[in-house]
Amino acid sequence: MLDFLAANRPLIATIAGVAALLLMILARRMPAFPALLLAALFTGLAAGLAPNAVISAIQNGMGGVLGFIAVIVGLGAILGVFLEAGGGAKAMAGWLIGGRSDGIAAVMMGFVGVIIAIPVFFDVGLILLIPLIMALARKAGAPALRFGLPLLAGLAAAHAFIPPTPGPIAVANILGAELGDVIRFGVLAGLPAMLLGGPIYARFAEARGWLGEAIAPEPHQTLDAPEPTANRALALRALACILIPLALIVLGAVSPSLFSQMPEMIPALQFIGHPFVALLIACGLAWSLLRPDDAAGQQSLKEGMSRAFEPTAAIILVTGAGGAFKQVLIDTGAGAAMAEATLAIGVAPIVASFILAALVRIAQGSATVAMLTAAGLVAPIAATLGVSNTDLALMTVAIASGATVASHVNDSGFWLVSKYFDLSLSQTLRTWSVASTLVGLTGFLVVLAISALT
């Protein structure tokens, strides 16, 4: 027995560390940042690392992740503020939806969620667009969730699957996945996930009376939107600020193969396609195209900048602590042990990525913590097994899928949805919890399909 414990000490320490992490967050309600750091310290010492080695692993892991992710999160927050304060987000939503039938408007609301969630956080996107959802529901005399569930599914899919949102950026950085591949696979997984978890499930749920009461239409109800031509121009400017950085990142990633005959162009394309530069370009565009000129708009922009960095601070700290936990697992040798165990029971790394993220998500609620914890656990496996670049990107999306399923009572987003749509606990479980699970499962099935075809 003692020989078994000694031989498997790193793996046992890792299991105990994850259990301790969940206990601290669930039972003791400890914030994720100190809980992750304590779990990293405990795991490293329990696995047999010298105390100085544990501290070095935490410093190296946190510094390595934050040197990249902190800039991304900060620039993304600034871009989101310009879209909000400049009216670009609402203009884009109104332009995409205005004048369309209820069924098409519900589908378009899902696409709005996908686009909006790339530069802004889930809760900001919901708060920003809830007046538009209510206006659409009043106009149609329908439950608000007819349009709300597609928006929520789109927000969840993009927030989890598509860089440069913080979660997939951090996971890709931890795993060493190529961002261009992650964006490509994230879009391929995210769009069908949004459609199934959003408009398709909303129609199914509405037919069974699960979406709540319809909102009575008001006479001559119209959407609160600017004059159509001005609205369209503002919406196109906002859309350009979101899509241009994505295009630059993808171009930088694929430039070696696209421009193999012109190698002198590749360094320049990779430079402007680096997320730092691409998001800086996007922020510059937003500043020039969406900056409000009136005093009220400038005051809103100033206040928005102050608000934007409140959630980013928490995300940056949690992400850095996740990187520290990952580095401890690598330095203890737990990665090799987990790789051997994974091979022994026949679980593919992509499947293990999804399962681990889903278990942590269901246990503690936070999608970000689930993604970072799962990435820390599977990164050593990927390194030990020599996983291909394609599979690293697919593992990133699989982790995102697992971290999206089963939003329930321990998830702050669950209560945000319940509050804004005035739902009971059972209604929120039947609508948003099921929709989030469909988003995650669909994304994972797409990942499996891509893996089988590549």
Sequence and secondary structure as in RCSB ss.txt:
>XXXX:A:sequence
MLDFLAANRPLIATIAGVAALLLMILARRMPAFPALLLAALFTGLAAGLAPNAVISAIQNGMGGVLGFIAVIVGL
GAILGVFLEAGGGAKAMAGWLIGGRSDGIAAVMMGFVGVIIAIPVFFDVGLILLIPLIMALARKAGAPALRFGLP
LLAGLAAAHAFIPPTPGPIAVANILGAELGDVIRFGVLAGLPAMLLGGPIYARFAEARGWLGEAIAPEPHQTLDA
PEPTANRALALRALACILIPLALIVLGAVSPSLFSQMPEMIPALQFIGHPFVALLIACGLAWSLLRPDDAAGQQS
LKEGMSRAFEPTAAIILVTGAGGAFKQVLIDTGAGAAMAEATLAIGVAPIVASFILAALVRIAQGSATVAMLTAA
GLVAPIAATLGVSNTDLALMTVAIASGATVASHVNDSGFWLVSKYFDLSLSQTLRTWSVASTLVGLTGFLVVLAI
SALT
>XXXX:A:secstr
 HHHHHHTHHHHHHHHHHHHHHHHHHTS   HHHHHHHHHHHHHHHTT  HHHHHHHHHHHHHHHHHHHHHHHHH
HHHHHHHHHHTTHHHHHHHHHHTT  HHHHHHHHHHHHHHHHTTS HHHHHHHHHHHHHHHHHHHT  THHHHHH
HHHHHHHHHHHSTTSHHHHHHHHHHT  HHHHHHHHHHHHHHHHHIIIIIHHHHHHHTT S       TT     
  HHHHHHHHHHHHHHHHHHHHHHHHHHHHHHHTTT GGGHHHHHHHTSHHHHHHHHHHHHHHHH   SHHHHHH
HHHHHHHHHHHHHHHHHHHHHHHHHHHHHHHHTHHHHHHHHHHHHT  HHHHHHHHHHHHHHHH  HHHHHHHHH
HHHHHHHHHHT  HHHHHHHHHHHHHHTTS   TT HHHHHHHHHTT  HHHHIIIIIHHHHHHHHHHHHHHHHH
HHH 
